[in-house]
Amino acid sequence: MNNIFSDSDQIGAVSTFSELVQTDFNGEMNALCWYRNLDGDFNEIVVKLSLKENITEVHPEDLIALQLSEKGSIAREIILKDLQLLTDFGASPSLNLLKCYERDDEFDFISTDVYSFHVDRSPIATDTFLCTYHGAASDIVANVQAEQKILIPEIRAKLKELHDGAEEEFEDFLKENYFDLHYQVDQDAVPINLGLGHLWRLAVDHPKQQVLPCIHRAPIENEGEYRLLLIC
């Protein structure tokens, strides 16, 4: 497949939903992309939806109730089909209208919000699916271009100062507070933006995972622009 992600060893490209869910991760490849150039006016949907708080979940009935132009209707059908495909697969997709996520600024040396490069963890075999239809899109970075923050000596030392417990409980403390999920990218790292309209499957840290989990982050939103994001 000829697309802008074809040269990355981290990304596998597919052309159907069935390929997206059936292709195995392997080697350095921990992200799969159903590459799509979508028709339709997704901005019209964003404009006509109501943001009730910083993150508002949009249900299928909310989409169906919108009065849309022909191009807006095309966009709506694409979203509804994506939601149905993922639901039929057994996932629990959520469509979110986003102004911003909550920031974690408790410490000046480590952050655990989604704007920080991080991996997802699950106790069961699962993956993260996401598609940005409108607004700023997420980034991923190759695992070789990043390091767990808890392994950086100065950060680890500060975390040990925070830990009020026995030395043998320190690793559990890191996991319980999600510090171990966050990464610092190398100065020469080249993050890959996931773009608009593509449906992605990202590897998650779980007991049966055969590859390293995919390091990713939410983008800083464009000023005055909401994101429309499908995620599960």
Summary of the structure (lengths in Angstrom):
residues: 232
radius of gyration: 18.8
end to end distance: 25.5
largest distance: 63.0
contacts: 668
relative contact order: 0.23
helix: 29%
strand: 24%
